[in-house]
């Protein structure tokens, strides 16, 4: 109870601090509170508490939770977990209507513009670092790629598999390969397109310029002790399976080649349904790949260099970063 009292006191101080924040034209600058972090770290619960206190909305920056058909495998927050707090980009699109970082940037900025007409602070939360960067800083100006090269790489993926493309990317751009989701063939082939067409690493084109935004981003990243985080990931996967994850994936079999399904939590189950391996192996891969995904997310956010790292229950520290 004492923690909530302190939270309210800090909230009052925060209101004055936010009103004093102005830009060079003396206009009030809105605040985008970014709550980032790896899967299963506890972003949803924290954001709901913050949103209730700040009387604002949560905008999801998760590249999978925006798809209506992907529920269990994306650990999408339930209505009970959202506790009446309005969440944007949850169930907002269909897997047949693919969203990339550029489209997300445009649509998210439009939503933020609308929200900031009524609110001084909005929360942006998720684990997709590229989406967060697109909204806060803009996307990089990537070189144009020959469509024939793109077709060639997609053909190689279909005929040779993903592993050879992953190895080639590791050789051409080890910096990007360290943090990229290498299980996502779209991201792997896109990076290879740039490497092969320019002779330069894909990572060398990223974050060269920052686009000015009409809001001030405050970047917070959540972390837990590694063994605790991994235990939460394993427990979440057990809960997903108990909730019917296999049935969800089976219902999506006609769409298994779509980009939205080329992701952890789905790719491991399709081979099980095909009879490639047994149930125990499927569970092992689900948990292992989810832990690896969380590790890549942590590496990404740490490499950005602009995040303040906070424990998921340290609301006081988050508020102090906003003052």
N, C-alpha and C positions, 0 to 999 in steps of 0.2 A: 504493500500500500504506500509506503514511503517513497518508493521509486516513482509512482504515478503522481504524487504531490510535487516532487522535484521536477518532473516532466512538465507539469502545468506551469510552474514558475518560469522555467526556461522558455516555454512557449510564449509567455507574455513578453519576455525580453526579446525573443526572436521577432515578434511582430514589429517592435520598434526598429530592430536592426534591418529588417527587410524594407521597411518604409524609407529608411535612410539611404538605401542602395540606389544610386543614380548612374546613368551613363554620361558620356561627354556632352550630350545635348540637354542634360538636366531632366530627362524623362525617367520615370520610374522603370527600373529594370526588373522584369519578372524572373523568378527563380525556378530552374528545372533541377529537382533533386534526383540524382541518378543513384539508384541502389542496384549495384551489379554483384555478380558472384557466381560460383559454380552451381551446378545442379545439386539439389537437396541440402543446400547450406542454410535455408530458412528465410529466403527473400519474401515469400508471400505473407507469412505471419507478421514479419516486421513491417512491411509496407502497409498492411491493413491497419496496424496500430498507429503508424505515422499519419496515414491518410485520415483516420478518424480524428486525431488530435489537431491536424492542420486543416481539417475540413476541405479536403481536396480529393481528386481522382488519381487513380493509378493507370498509367499507360504501359502496356506490356511491350518489352523489346525481346521477345522470344520468337525465333523464326519458325517454330513449329506449333506453338499454342494458338496461333491465329487461325489455324485450319480447323474447321468444324468437325471433320471426320476423325481427327486424331485427338483422342481424349485421354485414355488410360496411359498409353505409351509416352505421352508428353508431360505427365504429371500436372495436367491442367488444373488450376484451382477450382474447387467446387463452389456452388453458391453459398454453402455453409461456411467454407473457408474464407470467402470474400466478405462475409458478414455485412452485406448491404453496401459495401464500398464499390462504386462504379469502376469497372476495369475496361479499358479500351484495347482493341486488338486481341481479344479472346473470342474465338468462334466468329471471327469477322470475315473469313474467306473460305473458299472451298479448295481442296487439293487439286481440283481441275483448273483452278485459276491461280497459277503459281505467282508468288510474291518474291521479288529479289530485293537487295538492299536499296537500289535506286527507287523502286516503287514504294518501299516502306518509308524511305526518307520523305518523299513527296506527301504521302498520305498522313504520316505522323505529324509533319509540320502543320498540315491543315487542321488536324485535330487539336494540336497544341495552341494554334492561333485562336481557335474557338474557345478553348478552356481558359486561356489567359485573359479573355475578355471579362471573365467573372472571378478568376482566382489569381492570387499573387504567387502561389507555389503549386507546381504539379510534380508528381512523382513519376519518373521513368524507371522501370525495373525489368531486369532480365539477364540472361546469360549469353546473349548473342552480341559479342563485342562489336562486330562490324555494323550491326544495326544501331547500336548506341553511338558509335563514332559518326555514322552517317547523319544522325539527327543533331548531334552536338557540334560537329565540326565540318560536315559536308563530306561528300565522297571525292576520291581522287580522280583526276583526269587521266584515265587509262588510254593507252594507244589503241588505235583501230586495228583489228585483227582480220586477216584474210579468211573469209567464210570457208574456203577450201581446207585451211588448216584446222578449223574447228570440226569440220566433217571428218577429217582424217583422224583426229584425236578421239572423237566419239566412236568411230569405227574400230579403232584400236581398243577402246574400252570394251566394246561388245565382243570383240574377237579374242583379246588377250587377257581381259580381266583388269581389275583395278590395281593389283599389287605392282605390276611393272610400271604403270604410270606413277604410282606413289614413289617408287625408287628413283625414277627419272627426276621427279620434282625435288626429291631430297638432294640429289646431286646438283641440280641447277639453281636451287634456291633453298639452302638449308635453314635460313632465317625464317622464311615463311612456313616451311614444313614443320618447324618446331611448334608452332602455335595453331596451325590450320587443322580443321577437321578432315583428316585424310581419308576418312571413311565416306566422305561426300564426293562422289565423282564429278559433280558440277563444279565444285570449288577446285578440285585437283586439275581438271581439264582447263578451266579458265586460267589458272595460274600458269599452266604449261603453255597455253596459247601465247601469253605475253612473253614468257621466257624465250620461246622458240622464234617468235616473230621479231623480237627486238634484240636478242642476244644479251639481254640484261635481266637480272632477277626481278620477279614480280614484286617483291618487297621494296625494291628501289623506287617504285612509282607511288608508293602509298604514303599518305599523310604529308604531302609536299606543301599543301596550302590549307589554311583553316578558313572556312566560310563564316563570316560574321552572322550571328544569330540575334534575334530580338529578345533573348533571355540569357540569364547567367547560369551555366551548368555548375553544379556542385557534385563532384565525383566521389562516391562512396563505394567501396568494395567490401564484401563480407567474406570472412574466412573462419574456419574452425580448425582445431588440431587435426592433422591428416587422418589419424586412426579413427577419430570421431566422425569425420566427414565420410570416410569410406564405409563405416558401419551404418550410417544413415542411408547411404546409397544402396547398400545390400538390403537393408530392411525395406526401403521403398520399393525395390524390385520385387521382393517377396510379396508385398502388398499389391503391387500391380498385377502380378500373376494371379493372386487370389481374387482380384476384382474382375478378372476376365480378359486379360491382355491378349491371350492366344486367340480367343474368339474375335476380338476387335481386329487383330491382324488378319485373321482368316477372311473376315468380311471385306477386307481391303485388297484381297488378292488380285482382282481385276485391274487395280491401279498400282501394282507393285513396282512398276518401272518409272512412275512419276518421280520428279525430283523431291517432292515432299516426303517420300517414303525411303529415301536413301539416307537413313539416319539411324543412330543407335536406338535400340528399343523395338525396331521393326525389321532391320536387316538380319538380325540374328534369328528371328522366328520363322521367316519364310523358308530357309533351308530345313528347319526342323519339320515344317509342314510338308516339305518335299521328300522327307525321309533321309536327308543327307546325314543327320546325326540324331542322337537320342535326346530325351528331355533333360537329363542331367547336364549334358554338354551345352544344350541351349541356355540353361540357367547360368552355367559357368561363364559363357560368352557374354550374356547380358550384363552380368555384374562386372566382369572384367572390363568390358568396353565402356560401361558407364563410368567406372572409376577412371579409366584413361581419358574419357571425355572431360571429366571434371578437372583432371590434371592439366589438360590443354587449355581449358578455360582459365584456370588460375595463372598459367604461364602467360596467356594473352594479356590479362588485366595487369599483371605485374610488369610486363614489358611496356605498357603504355606510359607509365611513369607519372600519371596525373591523378591517381586515385589515393584517397585516404583509407587505410585498411581498418576495419572495425569489426568487433564481435557482433553476431546477429542480435544480441540482447542489449547492446550498449546504445540505447536511444539517446542518452545524454550526450555522448560524444558526437553523434550525428548532428544533433541540434546545435552543438557548439561550433561545428564546422560551418553552419549557416549564418552565424552571427558576425 
